[in-house]
């Protein structure tokens, strides 16, 4: 079939031969095209036609009729403001004394999901963990695909220091070594690599802690894309060298009083069991409740289901981060993870305010989200600790999704 496009340079129509498969996908809707790709469309869409597929996406205006996900009743007005609330910089030191002897895994702690994505390198290659399809598309059409990767991979805009100053006390570090890099340099990764090294950020956290001696930070080291045994040893050596006595051994019950008395300020969880067994300064993996949902309602249902199953005995994270998939991206060609997240915050805020920290089955501990610079998120999580009256009493029964009402936007 022939397609006519208006060329801005020549001011003339251009006649282009287009494969029939894309004409059918166009008429049936971009959702069908997404399903084709999800079902292994590489068998149908040959490499020489792939550019046509991406070209079709660029023709769709924002808010087309193909936006058929169940998001409408779950999204609020887009909030675009990002703030740093400096009043939360020393919130742990200001907790009442009756909370100083409660283990940190029974308090409410705000965290950031994919902490380091504020400094992703827009010139970076796609990480080794990504699918062959993503690598292929990025190689064939980097000027189109790479910006899409960047806007759907960026989950934070505040720096590490700004996040700490805003009150974040759990940091999600996805660590990787670049393929074919002969150096020992380690970076953070989320589809692409960061511009800063892991060692530089660890020093940045250390410097902040030096000026905030009563604050405690949990660093969750995860992913380890491309790390060999030698690189693991190098990373652990860096952690020990930088934080030294600030590291809290895992045999310590981590209450604020105990940690203050011993000068401990850092808890490092390490997603590699063999290394944890060899180093008493490393804590085991902290479970992360990841809903993998594109819709706010589905995410809340997932979190409530996990609470009914029962919380882990020690540290764990309830992730309030929505997750895009290929289908969602294709039907939101002008969207981004930031837009997706900020629209969901008013409803997630309601859920957060209904939670209770504590040791009982349906209580929470760490709540981590994207774009934590919205100051209400951190403040709301911290304020959950005011519900604690030792002995701990968790009253979250009946505070599930049934008590949250949503109106169509």
C-alpha positions in Angstrom: 0.0 0.0 0.0 1.2 3.6 -0.7 1.4 6.1 2.1 1.8 9.9 1.4 3.8 11.9 3.8 4.3 15.7 3.6 8.0 16.5 3.6 8.8 19.8 5.4 12.0 20.4 3.5 10.8 19.9 -0.1 7.2 21.1 0.7 6.0 18.1 -1.4 4.2 14.9 -0.7 6.3 11.8 -0.6 4.9 8.5 -1.8 6.2 5.6 0.3 5.7 1.9 -0.1 4.5 0.4 3.2 4.2 -3.3 3.9 0.6 -4.5 4.3 1.3 -5.9 7.8 1.6 -2.4 9.2 -1.5 -1.1 7.4 -3.5 -3.9 9.1 -1.9 -3.1 12.5 -2.7 0.6 12.0 -6.4 -0.1 11.2 -6.9 -2.6 14.0 -5.1 -0.4 16.5 -1.7 -0.1 18.0 -2.8 -2.4 20.8 -2.9 -5.2 18.3 0.6 -4.3 17.2 1.8 -4.5 20.8 0.3 -7.9 21.3 2.0 -9.1 18.1 5.4 -8.0 19.5 4.7 -9.5 22.9 3.9 -12.8 21.2 7.2 -12.9 19.4 6.5 -10.6 16.5 10.1 -10.8 15.4 8.9 -13.8 13.4 6.4 -11.6 11.6 8.1 -8.2 11.6 11.3 -8.6 9.7 14.3 -6.4 10.6 13.9 -4.4 7.4 10.3 -3.6 8.4 11.0 -2.7 12.0 11.7 0.9 11.2 8.2 1.2 9.8 6.7 -0.1 13.0 8.5 2.7 15.0 7.6 5.2 12.3 3.9 4.5 12.9 4.2 5.2 16.6 5.4 8.7 15.8 2.2 9.5 13.9 -0.1 9.0 16.9 -1.0 12.3 18.8 -1.2 12.3 22.6 -4.4 10.8 24.1 -5.5 8.8 21.1 -8.5 6.6 21.1 -6.1 3.6 21.7 -5.6 4.6 25.3 -7.9 1.9 26.6 -6.2 0.8 29.8 -8.2 0.9 33.0 -6.2 3.9 34.2 -9.0 6.5 33.9 -10.8 5.9 37.2 -7.4 5.7 39.0 -5.5 8.7 37.8 -5.7 12.2 39.3 -4.5 15.5 37.9 -0.9 15.5 36.8 1.3 16.9 39.6 4.4 18.3 38.1 6.1 19.8 41.2 9.1 18.2 42.7 10.2 19.4 46.1 13.0 18.8 48.6 11.7 19.0 52.2 14.8 19.8 54.2 12.9 19.5 57.4 13.1 15.8 57.1 16.9 15.7 57.0 17.1 14.7 60.6 13.8 13.1 61.3 15.2 10.0 63.0 17.0 12.0 65.6 13.7 13.8 66.4 11.7 10.6 67.0 10.3 10.4 70.5 12.3 8.3 73.0 9.6 5.6 73.2 10.6 4.6 69.7 14.4 4.4 70.3 14.2 0.7 71.4 12.0 -0.5 68.6 13.9 -2.4 65.8 14.1 -0.4 62.5 12.3 -3.2 60.8 9.2 -2.4 62.9 9.3 1.3 62.1 8.0 3.0 58.9 10.9 4.1 56.7 10.6 6.0 53.4 12.7 4.6 50.5 13.4 5.4 46.9 13.0 2.8 44.1 15.9 2.7 41.6 17.6 5.4 43.5 20.3 6.3 41.0 18.3 6.8 37.8 18.6 10.6 38.1 22.0 10.3 36.5 21.5 7.8 33.7 24.0 8.3 30.8 22.1 9.3 27.6 25.1 8.1 25.6 25.3 4.7 27.4 24.8 1.4 25.7 21.9 -0.8 26.8 22.8 -3.0 29.7 23.6 -6.6 29.2 20.5 -7.8 31.1 18.0 -6.3 28.6 16.2 -8.3 26.0 17.6 -9.0 22.5 14.6 -7.0 21.1 15.5 -3.9 23.1 19.1 -4.1 22.1 18.2 -4.7 18.4 15.8 -1.7 18.3 18.3 0.5 20.0 21.1 -0.5 17.6 18.9 0.0 14.5 17.2 3.3 15.5 19.1 4.8 18.5 17.8 8.3 17.8 14.2 7.1 18.3 14.6 4.2 20.8 17.2 5.7 23.2 15.0 8.7 24.2 12.1 6.3 24.8 14.4 4.2 27.0 15.5 7.2 29.0 12.1 8.6 29.8 10.8 5.2 30.9 13.9 4.3 32.9 14.2 7.5 34.9 12.5 7.0 38.3 14.1 9.8 40.3 15.2 13.4 39.7 16.8 14.2 43.1 20.4 13.4 43.7 21.5 11.0 46.5 22.2 13.9 48.9 18.9 15.5 48.1 17.0 12.3 48.7 18.7 11.8 52.0 18.0 15.4 52.9 14.3 14.8 51.9 14.1 12.0 54.4 14.8 8.8 52.4 16.4 6.1 54.5 16.3 3.1 52.1 18.2 3.3 48.9 17.8 0.8 46.0 21.3 0.4 44.4 21.3 -1.6 41.2 25.0 -2.3 40.6 26.7 -3.4 37.3 29.9 -3.7 35.5 30.0 -2.6 31.9 30.6 -5.3 29.4 34.1 -5.2 27.8 35.3 -2.6 30.4 38.8 -3.6 31.5 38.6 -1.4 34.6 37.3 -2.2 38.0 34.8 0.7 37.8 31.3 -0.2 38.9 28.2 1.8 37.9 24.5 1.8 38.6 22.1 0.5 36.0 18.4 0.6 34.9 18.4 -0.4 31.3 21.4 1.9 30.7 24.3 2.8 33.0 24.8 5.9 35.1 27.4 8.6 34.6 28.7 8.2 38.2 30.5 5.3 39.7 29.4 3.3 42.8 32.5 4.3 44.7 31.7 8.0 44.2 28.2 7.6 45.5 29.2 5.6 48.5 31.6 8.5 49.4 28.7 11.0 48.9 26.5 9.0 51.3 29.4 8.9 53.8 29.9 12.7 53.7 26.2 13.2 54.3 26.2 10.8 57.3 29.2 12.7 58.8 27.0 15.8 59.2 23.9 13.8 60.3 25.4 11.5 63.1 22.0 10.2 64.3 20.5 9.2 61.0 20.6 5.6 59.7 20.6 4.6 56.1 19.8 1.2 54.5 21.7 0.5 51.3 20.2 -2.3 49.3 22.9 -3.6 46.8 21.2 -5.5 44.1 21.3 -6.7 40.5 25.1 -7.2 40.1 24.9 -7.3 36.3 28.3 -8.5 35.1 30.0 -8.8 38.5 32.6 -11.5 38.9 33.9 -12.9 42.2 36.8 -10.5 41.9 34.5 -7.5 41.4 32.3 -8.6 44.3 35.4 -8.6 46.5 36.4 -5.2 45.2 32.9 -3.8 45.9 32.7 -5.2 49.4 36.2 -3.9 50.2 35.1 -0.4 49.0 32.1 -0.6 51.3 34.2 -1.6 54.3 36.9 1.0 53.6 34.4 3.9 53.2 32.0 3.2 56.0 34.2 1.3 58.5 32.7 1.4 62.0 29.5 3.0 60.7 28.6 -0.4 59.3 26.1 -2.3 61.5 26.8 -6.0 61.7 23.8 -8.3 61.0 23.9 -9.9 64.5 22.9 -6.6 66.1 19.2 -5.8 66.7 19.1 -2.5 64.9 17.3 -0.1 67.3 18.1 3.6 67.2 19.4 3.5 70.7 21.8 0.6 70.0 23.0 2.1 66.8 23.6 5.5 68.3 25.6 3.9 71.2 27.9 2.0 68.8 28.2 4.7 66.1 26.4 2.5 63.5 24.7 4.4 60.7 24.7 2.1 57.7 22.9 -1.2 57.1 24.1 -2.9 53.8 21.9 -5.6 52.4 23.6 -7.6 49.7 21.8 -9.7 47.1 24.5 -12.4 46.9 24.2 -15.1 49.6 27.7 -16.4 49.3 29.2 -13.0 50.0 26.8 -12.4 52.9 28.0 -15.6 54.6 31.6 -14.5 54.4 31.1 -10.9 55.8 29.3 -10.2 59.0 28.9 -6.5 57.9 26.5 -7.6 55.1 22.8 -8.2 55.7 20.8 -10.7 53.6 18.6 -9.6 50.7 15.7 -7.4 51.8 12.4 -8.7 50.2 10.8 -6.2 47.8 7.1 -6.4 47.2 7.1 -5.5 43.5 3.6 -5.5 42.0 4.7 -5.1 38.3 1.4 -3.3 37.6 0.5 -0.4 35.2 -2.7 0.5 37.0 -2.9 2.0 40.5 -5.9 -0.1 41.6 -4.1 -3.3 40.6 -1.0 -2.2 42.5 -3.0 -1.5 45.7 -4.8 -4.9 45.4 -1.4 -6.6 45.1 0.0 -4.8 48.2 -3.1 -5.7 50.2 -2.8 -9.3 49.1 0.8 -9.4 50.3 -0.2 -8.0 53.6 -2.8 -10.7 54.0 -0.1 -13.3 53.3 2.0 -11.8 56.2 5.0 -9.6 56.4 8.6 -11.0 56.7 10.1 -11.1 60.2 12.7 -8.4 59.5 13.3 -5.7 56.9 11.0 -5.7 53.8 9.9 -3.1 51.2 6.4 -2.4 50.0 7.0 -0.9 46.5 4.4 1.7 45.5 6.1 2.1 42.1 4.0 1.4 39.0 5.8 -0.5 36.2 5.4 0.1 32.5 5.3 -2.7 29.9 5.6 -2.8 26.1 1.9 -2.6 25.6 1.6 0.4 27.9 4.5 2.3 26.2 3.1 1.7 22.8 -0.3 3.1 23.6 1.3 6.0 25.4 3.8 7.2 22.8 4.1 10.6 24.4 4.0 9.4 28.0 6.8 8.8 30.5 7.3 7.0 33.8 7.2 10.4 35.5 3.7 11.2 34.2 2.6 7.7 35.0 3.8 8.0 38.6 2.7 11.5 39.5 -0.9 10.8 38.4 -1.1 7.9 40.7 0.2 9.7 43.8 -3.1 11.1 45.2 -4.5 7.6 45.4 -1.3 6.0 46.7 -1.2 8.7 49.4 -4.6 7.5 50.7 -3.2 4.0 50.9 0.0 5.1 52.7 -1.9 7.0 55.3 -4.0 3.9 56.2 -0.9 1.8 57.0 0.6 0.9 60.4 4.2 0.0 61.2 4.9 -2.9 63.5 5.7 -6.6 63.8 2.2 -8.0 63.2 1.1 -9.8 60.1 -0.4 -6.9 58.1 1.9 -4.1 59.2 4.4 -2.4 57.0 8.1 -1.4 57.2 9.8 0.3 54.3 7.7 2.0 51.6 9.6 2.8 48.5 8.4 4.8 45.5 9.5 6.7 42.4 10.0 10.5 42.2 10.1 10.8 46.0 10.7 14.5 45.6 7.0 14.9 46.1 7.4 15.9 49.7 4.1 14.4 50.9 5.3 10.9 50.2 8.2 11.0 52.6 6.3 13.0 55.2 3.3 10.7 55.1 5.6 7.6 55.6 7.4 9.2 58.5 4.2 10.2 60.2 3.1 6.6 60.3 5.4 6.2 63.2 3.2 8.4 65.4 0.7 5.5 65.4 3.1 3.3 67.4 2.5 3.1 71.1 4.6 0.4 72.7 3.8 -2.4 73.0 3.3 -2.2 69.3 -0.3 -2.4 68.2 -1.1 -2.9 64.5 -4.6 -1.8 63.6 -4.6 -2.0 59.8 -7.4 -4.6 59.5 -10.1 -3.1 57.4 -7.8 -0.5 56.1 -7.5 -2.1 52.7 -8.6 -1.1 49.3 -12.3 -1.4 50.2 -12.0 1.8 52.2 -10.5 3.8 49.3 -12.9 5.4 47.0 -11.8 6.5 43.5 -13.7 8.8 41.2 -13.2 9.0 37.5 -11.0 11.8 36.2 
